[in-house]
Amino acid sequence: MKTAILATLAATAAAFAPAQVAKTTTALNAFETELGAQPPLGFFDPLGLLDSADQERFDRLRYVEIKHG
């Protein structure tokens, strides 16, 4: 009985322990200094349109966004 209570307490304590978060880098760090990248989000690309884009593609998409609103 005591081991069951002890196991329950250990499981409960583990449930509230902070999760380990790995630090990863992405290709989006190349656009972190662009106009519009603000903390805390930084460069925000929710659709992933620029995951494998270069500066030319970024400039084209920005031009189209400004042109069409």
PDB file of N, H, CA, C and O in Angstrom:
ATOM      1  N   MET A   1       0.816  -1.187   0.000  1.00  0.00           N
ATOM      2  CA  MET A   1       0.000   0.000   0.000  1.00  0.00           C
ATOM      3  C   MET A   1       0.873   1.269   0.000  1.00  0.00           C
ATOM      4  O   MET A   1       0.588   2.250  -0.687  1.00  0.00           O
ATOM      5  N   LYS A   2       1.937   1.202   0.795  1.00  0.00           N
ATOM      6  H   LYS A   2       2.168   0.405   1.353  1.00  0.00           H
ATOM      7  CA  LYS A   2       2.822   2.361   0.867  1.00  0.00           C
ATOM      8  C   LYS A   2       3.511   2.605  -0.467  1.00  0.00           C
ATOM      9  O   LYS A   2       3.714   3.755  -0.856  1.00  0.00           O
ATOM     10  N   THR A   3       3.872   1.537  -1.173  1.00  0.00           N
ATOM     11  H   THR A   3       3.707   0.603  -0.857  1.00  0.00           H
ATOM     12  CA  THR A   3       4.542   1.714  -2.463  1.00  0.00           C
ATOM     13  C   THR A   3       3.594   2.311  -3.489  1.00  0.00           C
ATOM     14  O   THR A   3       4.027   3.077  -4.350  1.00  0.00           O
ATOM     15  N   ALA A   4       2.314   1.981  -3.417  1.00  0.00           N
ATOM     16  H   ALA A   4       1.962   1.359  -2.718  1.00  0.00           H
ATOM     17  CA  ALA A   4       1.337   2.551  -4.339  1.00  0.00           C
ATOM     18  C   ALA A   4       1.186   4.047  -4.100  1.00  0.00           C
ATOM     19  O   ALA A   4       1.105   4.824  -5.051  1.00  0.00           O
ATOM     20  N   ILE A   5       1.149   4.445  -2.858  1.00  0.00           N
ATOM     21  H   ILE A   5       1.214   3.814  -2.086  1.00  0.00           H
ATOM     22  CA  ILE A   5       1.041   5.864  -2.522  1.00  0.00           C
ATOM     23  C   ILE A   5       2.314   6.598  -2.944  1.00  0.00           C
ATOM     24  O   ILE A   5       2.249   7.703  -3.483  1.00  0.00           O
ATOM     25  N   LEU A   6       3.453   5.988  -2.701  1.00  0.00           N
ATOM     26  H   LEU A   6       3.505   5.090  -2.264  1.00  0.00           H
ATOM     27  CA  LEU A   6       4.726   6.602  -3.084  1.00  0.00           C
ATOM     28  C   LEU A   6       4.833   6.746  -4.602  1.00  0.00           C
ATOM     29  O   LEU A   6       5.309   7.767  -5.099  1.00  0.00           O
ATOM     30  N   ALA A   7       4.393   5.733  -5.332  1.00  0.00           N
ATOM     31  H   ALA A   7       4.005   4.904  -4.928  1.00  0.00           H
ATOM     32  CA  ALA A   7       4.421   5.791  -6.797  1.00  0.00           C
ATOM     33  C   ALA A   7       3.488   6.882  -7.318  1.00  0.00           C
ATOM     34  O   ALA A   7       3.823   7.580  -8.275  1.00  0.00           O
ATOM     35  N   THR A   8       2.326   7.030  -6.695  1.00  0.00           N
ATOM     36  H   THR A   8       2.055   6.463  -5.918  1.00  0.00           H
ATOM     37  CA  THR A   8       1.381   8.073  -7.093  1.00  0.00           C
ATOM     38  C   THR A   8       1.966   9.460  -6.847  1.00  0.00           C
ATOM     39  O   THR A   8       1.826  10.352  -7.684  1.00  0.00           O
ATOM     40  N   LEU A   9       2.615   9.643  -5.711  1.00  0.00           N
ATOM     41  H   LEU A   9       2.728   8.918  -5.031  1.00  0.00           H
ATOM     42  CA  LEU A   9       3.235  10.933  -5.418  1.00  0.00           C
ATOM     43  C   LEU A   9       4.366  11.260  -6.400  1.00  0.00           C
ATOM     44  O   LEU A   9       4.519  12.408  -6.817  1.00  0.00           O
ATOM     45  N   ALA A  10       5.148  10.256  -6.762  1.00  0.00           N
ATOM     46  H   ALA A  10       5.024   9.323  -6.424  1.00  0.00           H
ATOM     47  CA  ALA A  10       6.243  10.464  -7.713  1.00  0.00           C
ATOM     48  C   ALA A  10       5.702  10.824  -9.093  1.00  0.00           C
ATOM     49  O   ALA A  10       6.252  11.693  -9.770  1.00  0.00           O
ATOM     50  N   ALA A  11       4.626  10.158  -9.510  1.00  0.00           N
ATOM     51  H   ALA A  11       4.180   9.452  -8.959  1.00  0.00           H
ATOM     52  CA  ALA A  11       4.027  10.458 -10.815  1.00  0.00           C
ATOM     53  C   ALA A  11       3.426  11.859 -10.829  1.00  0.00           C
ATOM     54  O   ALA A  11       3.518  12.571 -11.829  1.00  0.00           O
ATOM     55  N   THR A  12       2.819  12.246  -9.729  1.00  0.00           N
ATOM     56  H   THR A  12       2.744  11.668  -8.917  1.00  0.00           H
ATOM     57  CA  THR A  12       2.233  13.584  -9.643  1.00  0.00           C
ATOM     58  C   THR A  12       3.322  14.654  -9.705  1.00  0.00           C
ATOM     59  O   THR A  12       3.152  15.674 -10.373  1.00  0.00           O
ATOM     60  N   ALA A  13       4.419  14.429  -9.024  1.00  0.00           N
ATOM     61  H   ALA A  13       4.557  13.600  -8.482  1.00  0.00           H
ATOM     62  CA  ALA A  13       5.517  15.398  -9.034  1.00  0.00           C
ATOM     63  C   ALA A  13       6.143  15.496 -10.420  1.00  0.00           C
ATOM     64  O   ALA A  13       6.536  16.583 -10.841  1.00  0.00           O
ATOM     65  N   ALA A  14       6.240  14.388 -11.128  1.00  0.00           N
ATOM     66  H   ALA A  14       5.920  13.505 -10.786  1.00  0.00           H
ATOM     67  CA  ALA A  14       6.828  14.392 -12.469  1.00  0.00           C
ATOM     68  C   ALA A  14       5.934  15.128 -13.464  1.00  0.00           C
ATOM     69  O   ALA A  14       6.421  15.680 -14.451  1.00  0.00           O
ATOM     70  N   ALA A  15       4.638  15.136 -13.206  1.00  0.00           N
ATOM     71  H   ALA A  15       4.242  14.688 -12.404  1.00  0.00           H
ATOM     72  CA  ALA A  15       3.713  15.798 -14.123  1.00  0.00           C
ATOM     73  C   ALA A  15       3.893  17.309 -14.132  1.00  0.00           C
ATOM     74  O   ALA A  15       3.593  17.964 -15.131  1.00  0.00           O
ATOM     75  N   PHE A  16       4.381  17.867 -13.030  1.00  0.00           N
ATOM     76  H   PHE A  16       4.625  17.336 -12.219  1.00  0.00           H
ATOM     77  CA  PHE A  16       4.541  19.311 -12.935  1.00  0.00           C
ATOM     78  C   PHE A  16       5.977  19.775 -13.120  1.00  0.00           C
ATOM     79  O   PHE A  16       6.267  20.956 -12.932  1.00  0.00           O
ATOM     80  N   ALA A  17       6.868  18.887 -13.479  1.00  0.00           N
ATOM     81  H   ALA A  17       6.633  17.927 -13.631  1.00  0.00           H
ATOM     82  CA  ALA A  17       8.262  19.254 -13.722  1.00  0.00           C
ATOM     83  C   ALA A  17       8.359  19.962 -15.075  1.00  0.00           C
ATOM     84  O   ALA A  17       7.632  19.606 -16.002  1.00  0.00           O
ATOM     85  N   PRO A  18       9.235  20.948 -15.205  1.00  0.00           N
ATOM     86  CA  PRO A  18       9.361  21.645 -16.486  1.00  0.00           C
ATOM     87  C   PRO A  18       9.937  20.717 -17.560  1.00  0.00           C
ATOM     88  O   PRO A  18      10.824  19.906 -17.294  1.00  0.00           O
ATOM     89  N   ALA A  19       9.420  20.857 -18.755  1.00  0.00           N
ATOM     90  H   ALA A  19       8.700  21.516 -18.972  1.00  0.00           H
ATOM     91  CA  ALA A  19       9.873  20.038 -19.873  1.00  0.00           C
ATOM     92  C   ALA A  19      11.191  20.582 -20.415  1.00  0.00           C
ATOM     93  O   ALA A  19      11.420  21.791 -20.392  1.00  0.00           O
ATOM     94  N   GLN A  20      12.039  19.715 -20.890  1.00  0.00           N
ATOM     95  H   GLN A  20      11.853  18.733 -20.909  1.00  0.00           H
ATOM     96  CA  GLN A  20      13.299  20.115 -21.498  1.00  0.00           C
ATOM     97  C   GLN A  20      13.030  20.586 -22.924  1.00  0.00           C
ATOM     98  O   GLN A  20      12.398  19.876 -23.706  1.00  0.00           O
ATOM     99  N   VAL A  21      13.506  21.777 -23.259  1.00  0.00           N
ATOM    100  H   VAL A  21      14.019  22.354 -22.623  1.00  0.00           H
ATOM    101  CA  VAL A  21      13.294  22.353 -24.573  1.00  0.00           C
ATOM    102  C   VAL A  21      14.648  22.463 -25.270  1.00  0.00           C
ATOM    103  O   VAL A  21      15.585  23.061 -24.741  1.00  0.00           O
ATOM    104  N   ALA A  22      14.734  21.885 -26.450  1.00  0.00           N
ATOM    105  H   ALA A  22      13.972  21.400 -26.879  1.00  0.00           H
ATOM    106  CA  ALA A  22      15.978  21.945 -27.211  1.00  0.00           C
ATOM    107  C   ALA A  22      16.027  23.257 -27.997  1.00  0.00           C
ATOM    108  O   ALA A  22      15.013  23.712 -28.528  1.00  0.00           O
ATOM    109  N   LYS A  23      17.184  23.841 -28.063  1.00  0.00           N
ATOM    110  H   LYS A  23      18.008  23.471 -27.633  1.00  0.00           H
ATOM    111  CA  LYS A  23      17.374  25.070 -28.813  1.00  0.00           C
ATOM    112  C   LYS A  23      17.717  24.711 -30.258  1.00  0.00           C
ATOM    113  O   LYS A  23      18.718  24.039 -30.508  1.00  0.00           O
ATOM    114  N   THR A  24      16.904  25.150 -31.198  1.00  0.00           N
ATOM    115  H   THR A  24      16.091  25.696 -30.995  1.00  0.00           H
ATOM    116  CA  THR A  24      17.152  24.848 -32.603  1.00  0.00           C
ATOM    117  C   THR A  24      17.284  26.143 -33.383  1.00  0.00           C
ATOM    118  O   THR A  24      16.728  27.171 -32.994  1.00  0.00           O
ATOM    119  N   THR A  25      18.009  26.092 -34.467  1.00  0.00           N
ATOM    120  H   THR A  25      18.460  25.257 -34.782  1.00  0.00           H
ATOM    121  CA  THR A  25      18.125  27.242 -35.345  1.00  0.00           C
ATOM    122  C   THR A  25      17.471  26.898 -36.669  1.00  0.00           C
ATOM    123  O   THR A  25      17.419  25.735 -37.070  1.00  0.00           O
ATOM    124  N   THR A  26      16.977  27.915 -37.334  1.00  0.00           N
ATOM    125  H   THR A  26      17.019  28.859 -37.009  1.00  0.00           H
ATOM    126  CA  THR A  26      16.323  27.710 -38.623  1.00  0.00           C
ATOM    127  C   THR A  26      16.924  28.644 -39.648  1.00  0.00           C
ATOM    128  O   THR A  26      17.728  29.519 -39.325  1.00  0.00           O
ATOM    129  N   ALA A  27      16.525  28.444 -40.873  1.00  0.00           N
ATOM    130  H   ALA A  27      15.873  27.733 -41.136  1.00  0.00           H
ATOM    131  CA  ALA A  27      16.985  29.313 -41.948  1.00  0.00           C
ATOM    132  C   ALA A  27      16.369  30.702 -41.838  1.00  0.00           C
ATOM    133  O   ALA A  27      16.853  31.643 -42.468  1.00  0.00           O
ATOM    134  N   LEU A  28      15.312  30.842 -41.049  1.00  0.00           N
ATOM    135  H   LEU A  28      14.919  30.078 -40.537  1.00  0.00           H
ATOM    136  CA  LEU A  28      14.648  32.131 -40.916  1.00  0.00           C
ATOM    137  C   LEU A  28      15.505  33.149 -40.189  1.00  0.00           C
ATOM    138  O   LEU A  28      15.201  34.342 -40.228  1.00  0.00           O
ATOM    139  N   ASN A  29      16.558  32.716 -39.532  1.00  0.00           N
ATOM    140  H   ASN A  29      16.805  31.748 -39.500  1.00  0.00           H
ATOM    141  CA  ASN A  29      17.444  33.660 -38.850  1.00  0.00           C
ATOM    142  C   ASN A  29      18.078  34.630 -39.834  1.00  0.00           C
ATOM    143  O   ASN A  29      18.562  35.686 -39.424  1.00  0.00           O
ATOM    144  N   ALA A  30      18.088  34.302 -41.114  1.00  0.00           N
ATOM    145  H   ALA A  30      17.695  33.445 -41.447  1.00  0.00           H
ATOM    146  CA  ALA A  30      18.663  35.188 -42.115  1.00  0.00           C
ATOM    147  C   ALA A  30      17.826  36.452 -42.270  1.00  0.00           C
ATOM    148  O   ALA A  30      18.348  37.480 -42.701  1.00  0.00           O
ATOM    149  N   PHE A  31      16.548  36.399 -41.931  1.00  0.00           N
ATOM    150  H   PHE A  31      16.124  35.563 -41.581  1.00  0.00           H
ATOM    151  CA  PHE A  31      15.654  37.541 -42.109  1.00  0.00           C
ATOM    152  C   PHE A  31      15.306  38.223 -40.794  1.00  0.00           C
ATOM    153  O   PHE A  31      14.380  39.033 -40.755  1.00  0.00           O
ATOM    154  N   GLU A  32      16.026  37.916 -39.710  1.00  0.00           N
ATOM    155  H   GLU A  32      16.778  37.258 -39.742  1.00  0.00           H
ATOM    156  CA  GLU A  32      15.727  38.482 -38.401  1.00  0.00           C
ATOM    157  C   GLU A  32      15.979  39.985 -38.341  1.00  0.00           C
ATOM    158  O   GLU A  32      15.391  40.666 -37.500  1.00  0.00           O
ATOM    159  N   THR A  33      16.828  40.516 -39.197  1.00  0.00           N
ATOM    160  H   THR A  33      17.306  39.963 -39.880  1.00  0.00           H
ATOM    161  CA  THR A  33      17.139  41.946 -39.143  1.00  0.00           C
ATOM    162  C   THR A  33      16.295  42.769 -40.106  1.00  0.00           C
ATOM    163  O   THR A  33      16.484  43.982 -40.199  1.00  0.00           O
ATOM    164  N   GLU A  34      15.384  42.152 -40.814  1.00  0.00           N
ATOM    165  H   GLU A  34      15.231  41.166 -40.738  1.00  0.00           H
ATOM    166  CA  GLU A  34      14.547  42.866 -41.781  1.00  0.00           C
ATOM    167  C   GLU A  34      13.524  43.749 -41.071  1.00  0.00           C
ATOM    168  O   GLU A  34      13.177  43.513 -39.914  1.00  0.00           O
ATOM    169  N   LEU A  35      13.056  44.755 -41.776  1.00  0.00           N
ATOM    170  H   LEU A  35      13.338  44.946 -42.716  1.00  0.00           H
ATOM    171  CA  LEU A  35      12.043  45.650 -41.263  1.00  0.00           C
ATOM    172  C   LEU A  35      10.764  44.862 -40.987  1.00  0.00           C
ATOM    173  O   LEU A  35      10.284  44.134 -41.856  1.00  0.00           O
ATOM    174  N   GLY A  36      10.219  45.002 -39.798  1.00  0.00           N
ATOM    175  H   GLY A  36      10.608  45.593 -39.092  1.00  0.00           H
ATOM    176  CA  GLY A  36       9.001  44.284 -39.432  1.00  0.00           C
ATOM    177  C   GLY A  36       9.241  43.113 -38.511  1.00  0.00           C
ATOM    178  O   GLY A  36       8.285  42.605 -37.924  1.00  0.00           O
ATOM    179  N   ALA A  37      10.455  42.664 -38.359  1.00  0.00           N
ATOM    180  H   ALA A  37      11.231  43.076 -38.836  1.00  0.00           H
ATOM    181  CA  ALA A  37      10.776  41.583 -37.425  1.00  0.00           C
ATOM    182  C   ALA A  37      10.889  42.191 -36.034  1.00  0.00           C
ATOM    183  O   ALA A  37      11.834  42.927 -35.747  1.00  0.00           O
ATOM    184  N   GLN A  38       9.921  41.882 -35.167  1.00  0.00           N
ATOM    185  H   GLN A  38       9.153  41.285 -35.400  1.00  0.00           H
ATOM    186  CA  GLN A  38       9.867  42.500 -33.849  1.00  0.00           C
ATOM    187  C   GLN A  38       9.825  41.441 -32.761  1.00  0.00           C
ATOM    188  O   GLN A  38       9.278  40.358 -32.966  1.00  0.00           O
ATOM    189  N   PRO A  39      10.400  41.748 -31.610  1.00  0.00           N
ATOM    190  CA  PRO A  39      10.310  40.821 -30.490  1.00  0.00           C
ATOM    191  C   PRO A  39       8.873  40.755 -29.986  1.00  0.00           C
ATOM    192  O   PRO A  39       8.175  41.758 -30.132  1.00  0.00           O
ATOM    193  N   PRO A  40       8.394  39.728 -29.439  1.00  0.00           N
ATOM    194  CA  PRO A  40       9.065  38.486 -29.105  1.00  0.00           C
ATOM    195  C   PRO A  40       9.033  37.464 -30.236  1.00  0.00           C
ATOM    196  O   PRO A  40       9.694  36.431 -30.136  1.00  0.00           O
ATOM    197  N   LEU A  41       8.288  37.720 -31.304  1.00  0.00           N
ATOM    198  H   LEU A  41       7.751  38.560 -31.385  1.00  0.00           H
ATOM    199  CA  LEU A  41       8.174  36.732 -32.382  1.00  0.00           C
ATOM    200  C   LEU A  41       9.364  36.741 -33.316  1.00  0.00           C
ATOM    201  O   LEU A  41       9.736  35.697 -33.852  1.00  0.00           O
ATOM    202  N   GLY A  42       9.958  37.880 -33.518  1.00  0.00           N
ATOM    203  H   GLY A  42       9.656  38.728 -33.083  1.00  0.00           H
ATOM    204  CA  GLY A  42      11.029  37.964 -34.500  1.00  0.00           C
ATOM    205  C   GLY A  42      10.432  37.936 -35.892  1.00  0.00           C
ATOM    206  O   GLY A  42       9.406  38.567 -36.144  1.00  0.00           O
ATOM    207  N   PHE A  43      11.055  37.221 -36.781  1.00  0.00           N
ATOM    208  H   PHE A  43      11.889  36.708 -36.576  1.00  0.00           H
ATOM    209  CA  PHE A  43      10.536  37.093 -38.139  1.00  0.00           C
ATOM    210  C   PHE A  43       9.416  36.066 -38.133  1.00  0.00           C
ATOM    211  O   PHE A  43       9.648  34.906 -37.790  1.00  0.00           O
ATOM    212  N   PHE A  44       8.199  36.469 -38.509  1.00  0.00           N
ATOM    213  H   PHE A  44       8.010  37.411 -38.788  1.00  0.00           H
ATOM    214  CA  PHE A  44       7.010  35.630 -38.401  1.00  0.00           C
ATOM    215  C   PHE A  44       6.608  35.130 -39.778  1.00  0.00           C
ATOM    216  O   PHE A  44       6.193  35.919 -40.626  1.00  0.00           O
ATOM    217  N   ASP A  45       6.725  33.835 -40.009  1.00  0.00           N
ATOM    218  H   ASP A  45       7.062  33.194 -39.319  1.00  0.00           H
ATOM    219  CA  ASP A  45       6.365  33.206 -41.275  1.00  0.00           C
ATOM    220  C   ASP A  45       5.526  31.957 -40.969  1.00  0.00           C
ATOM    221  O   ASP A  45       6.048  30.844 -41.032  1.00  0.00           O
ATOM    222  N   PRO A  46       4.237  32.121 -40.641  1.00  0.00           N
ATOM    223  CA  PRO A  46       3.433  30.984 -40.202  1.00  0.00           C
ATOM    224  C   PRO A  46       3.169  29.959 -41.294  1.00  0.00           C
ATOM    225  O   PRO A  46       2.952  28.789 -40.980  1.00  0.00           O
ATOM    226  N   LEU A  47       3.178  30.348 -42.555  1.00  0.00           N
ATOM    227  H   LEU A  47       3.354  31.299 -42.810  1.00  0.00           H
ATOM    228  CA  LEU A  47       2.910  29.402 -43.641  1.00  0.00           C
ATOM    229  C   LEU A  47       4.175  28.721 -44.145  1.00  0.00           C
ATOM    230  O   LEU A  47       4.094  27.777 -44.931  1.00  0.00           O
ATOM    231  N   GLY A  48       5.314  29.173 -43.716  1.00  0.00           N
ATOM    232  H   GLY A  48       5.380  29.940 -43.077  1.00  0.00           H
ATOM    233  CA  GLY A  48       6.571  28.565 -44.139  1.00  0.00           C
ATOM    234  C   GLY A  48       6.925  28.870 -45.584  1.00  0.00           C
ATOM    235  O   GLY A  48       7.578  28.062 -46.244  1.00  0.00           O
ATOM    236  N   LEU A  49       6.506  30.020 -46.084  1.00  0.00           N
ATOM    237  H   LEU A  49       5.975  30.677 -45.548  1.00  0.00           H
ATOM    238  CA  LEU A  49       6.781  30.379 -47.474  1.00  0.00           C
ATOM    239  C   LEU A  49       8.260  30.631 -47.733  1.00  0.00           C
ATOM    240  O   LEU A  49       8.723  30.505 -48.867  1.00  0.00           O
ATOM    241  N   LEU A  50       8.998  30.983 -46.694  1.00  0.00           N
ATOM    242  H   LEU A  50       8.622  31.086 -45.774  1.00  0.00           H
ATOM    243  CA  LEU A  50      10.409  31.331 -46.871  1.00  0.00           C
ATOM    244  C   LEU A  50      11.351  30.328 -46.210  1.00  0.00           C
ATOM    245  O   LEU A  50      12.481  30.676 -45.870  1.00  0.00           O
ATOM    246  N   ASP A  51      10.901  29.095 -46.025  1.00  0.00           N
ATOM    247  H   ASP A  51       9.983  28.812 -46.302  1.00  0.00           H
ATOM    248  CA  ASP A  51      11.755  28.095 -45.383  1.00  0.00           C
ATOM    249  C   ASP A  51      13.033  27.849 -46.169  1.00  0.00           C
ATOM    250  O   ASP A  51      14.100  27.694 -45.575  1.00  0.00           O
ATOM    251  N   SER A  52      12.945  27.810 -47.473  1.00  0.00           N
ATOM    252  H   SER A  52      12.078  27.936 -47.955  1.00  0.00           H
ATOM    253  CA  SER A  52      14.141  27.567 -48.286  1.00  0.00           C
ATOM    254  C   SER A  52      14.352  28.703 -49.289  1.00  0.00           C
ATOM    255  O   SER A  52      14.788  28.470 -50.416  1.00  0.00           O
ATOM    256  N   ALA A  53      14.043  29.921 -48.874  1.00  0.00           N
ATOM    257  H   ALA A  53      13.689  30.110 -47.958  1.00  0.00           H
ATOM    258  CA  ALA A  53      14.136  31.060 -49.779  1.00  0.00           C
ATOM    259  C   ALA A  53      15.439  31.819 -49.586  1.00  0.00           C
ATOM    260  O   ALA A  53      16.058  31.766 -48.523  1.00  0.00           O
ATOM    261  N   ASP A  54      15.836  32.515 -50.623  1.00  0.00           N
ATOM    262  H   ASP A  54      15.333  32.558 -51.486  1.00  0.00           H
ATOM    263  CA  ASP A  54      17.004  33.370 -50.536  1.00  0.00           C
ATOM    264  C   ASP A  54      16.547  34.829 -50.442  1.00  0.00           C
ATOM    265  O   ASP A  54      15.347  35.098 -50.381  1.00  0.00           O
ATOM    266  N   GLN A  55      17.473  35.746 -50.431  1.00  0.00           N
ATOM    267  H   GLN A  55      18.447  35.527 -50.481  1.00  0.00           H
ATOM    268  CA  GLN A  55      17.154  37.161 -50.275  1.00  0.00           C
ATOM    269  C   GLN A  55      16.320  37.672 -51.445  1.00  0.00           C
ATOM    270  O   GLN A  55      15.438  38.509 -51.251  1.00  0.00           O
ATOM    271  N   GLU A  56      16.582  37.187 -52.650  1.00  0.00           N
ATOM    272  H   GLU A  56      17.298  36.507 -52.807  1.00  0.00           H
ATOM    273  CA  GLU A  56      15.834  37.624 -53.830  1.00  0.00           C
ATOM    274  C   GLU A  56      14.352  37.252 -53.706  1.00  0.00           C
ATOM    275  O   GLU A  56      13.482  38.066 -54.012  1.00  0.00           O
ATOM    276  N   ARG A  57      14.069  36.040 -53.264  1.00  0.00           N
ATOM    277  H   ARG A  57      14.776  35.378 -53.015  1.00  0.00           H
ATOM    278  CA  ARG A  57      12.681  35.588 -53.079  1.00  0.00           C
ATOM    279  C   ARG A  57      11.997  36.403 -51.976  1.00  0.00           C
ATOM    280  O   ARG A  57      10.833  36.780 -52.112  1.00  0.00           O
ATOM    281  N   PHE A  58      12.713  36.670 -50.901  1.00  0.00           N
ATOM    282  H   PHE A  58      13.658  36.364 -50.791  1.00  0.00           H
ATOM    283  CA  PHE A  58      12.173  37.484 -49.813  1.00  0.00           C
ATOM    284  C   PHE A  58      11.815  38.874 -50.311  1.00  0.00           C
ATOM    285  O   PHE A  58      10.735  39.380 -50.006  1.00  0.00           O
ATOM    286  N   ASP A  59      12.710  39.503 -51.076  1.00  0.00           N
ATOM    287  H   ASP A  59      13.588  39.093 -51.324  1.00  0.00           H
ATOM    288  CA  ASP A  59      12.458  40.844 -51.592  1.00  0.00           C
ATOM    289  C   ASP A  59      11.259  40.852 -52.537  1.00  0.00           C
ATOM    290  O   ASP A  59      10.463  41.790 -52.512  1.00  0.00           O
ATOM    291  N   ARG A  60      11.122  39.824 -53.365  1.00  0.00           N
ATOM    292  H   ARG A  60      11.769  39.062 -53.385  1.00  0.00           H
ATOM    293  CA  ARG A  60       9.984  39.727 -54.294  1.00  0.00           C
ATOM    294  C   ARG A  60       8.665  39.612 -53.527  1.00  0.00           C
ATOM    295  O   ARG A  60       7.701  40.305 -53.853  1.00  0.00           O
ATOM    296  N   LEU A  61       8.613  38.758 -52.526  1.00  0.00           N
ATOM    297  H   LEU A  61       9.396  38.195 -52.261  1.00  0.00           H
ATOM    298  CA  LEU A  61       7.391  38.607 -51.747  1.00  0.00           C
ATOM    299  C   LEU A  61       7.051  39.880 -50.977  1.00  0.00           C
ATOM    300  O   LEU A  61       5.879  40.226 -50.835  1.00  0.00           O
ATOM    301  N   ARG A  62       8.066  40.571 -50.482  1.00  0.00           N
ATOM    302  H   ARG A  62       9.018  40.289 -50.597  1.00  0.00           H
ATOM    303  CA  ARG A  62       7.820  41.827 -49.773  1.00  0.00           C
ATOM    304  C   ARG A  62       7.281  42.884 -50.743  1.00  0.00           C
ATOM    305  O   ARG A  62       6.372  43.638 -50.396  1.00  0.00           O
ATOM    306  N   TYR A  63       7.837  42.939 -51.950  1.00  0.00           N
ATOM    307  H   TYR A  63       8.575  42.326 -52.232  1.00  0.00           H
ATOM    308  CA  TYR A  63       7.366  43.889 -52.955  1.00  0.00           C
ATOM    309  C   TYR A  63       5.904  43.622 -53.299  1.00  0.00           C
ATOM    310  O   TYR A  63       5.108  44.559 -53.368  1.00  0.00           O
ATOM    311  N   VAL A  64       5.540  42.366 -53.515  1.00  0.00           N
ATOM    312  H   VAL A  64       6.186  41.605 -53.459  1.00  0.00           H
ATOM    313  CA  VAL A  64       4.167  42.018 -53.851  1.00  0.00           C
ATOM    314  C   VAL A  64       3.219  42.327 -52.690  1.00  0.00           C
ATOM    315  O   VAL A  64       2.094  42.778 -52.905  1.00  0.00           O
ATOM    316  N   GLU A  65       3.668  42.087 -51.481  1.00  0.00           N
ATOM    317  H   GLU A  65       4.582  41.720 -51.306  1.00  0.00           H
ATOM    318  CA  GLU A  65       2.842  42.377 -50.302  1.00  0.00           C
ATOM    319  C   GLU A  65       2.580  43.880 -50.176  1.00  0.00           C
ATOM    320  O   GLU A  65       1.459  44.292 -49.876  1.00  0.00           O
ATOM    321  N   ILE A  66       3.592  44.685 -50.399  1.00  0.00           N
ATOM    322  H   ILE A  66       4.503  44.351 -50.642  1.00  0.00           H
ATOM    323  CA  ILE A  66       3.422  46.136 -50.312  1.00  0.00           C
ATOM    324  C   ILE A  66       2.527  46.640 -51.458  1.00  0.00           C
ATOM    325  O   ILE A  66       1.689  47.520 -51.262  1.00  0.00           O
ATOM    326  N   LYS A  67       2.715  46.079 -52.629  1.00  0.00           N
ATOM    327  H   LYS A  67       3.395  45.364 -52.788  1.00  0.00           H
ATOM    328  CA  LYS A  67       1.936  46.513 -53.797  1.00  0.00           C
ATOM    329  C   LYS A  67       0.452  46.206 -53.631  1.00  0.00           C
ATOM    330  O   LYS A  67      -0.399  47.044 -53.933  1.00  0.00           O
ATOM    331  N   HIS A  68       0.147  45.018 -53.156  1.00  0.00           N
ATOM    332  H   HIS A  68       0.838  44.337 -52.910  1.00  0.00           H
ATOM    333  CA  HIS A  68      -1.253  44.580 -53.095  1.00  0.00           C
ATOM    334  C   HIS A  68      -1.890  44.734 -51.720  1.00  0.00           C
ATOM    335  O   HIS A  68      -3.085  44.484 -51.562  1.00  0.00           O
ATOM    336  N   GLY A  69      -1.123  45.134 -50.747  1.00  0.00           N
ATOM    337  H   GLY A  69      -0.153  45.337 -50.876  1.00  0.00           H
ATOM    338  CA  GLY A  69      -1.666  45.409 -49.417  1.00  0.00           C
ATOM    339  C   GLY A  69      -1.842  44.256 -48.581  1.00  0.00           C
ATOM    340  O   GLY A  69      -2.292  44.381 -47.443  1.00  0.00           O
TER     341      GLY A  69
END
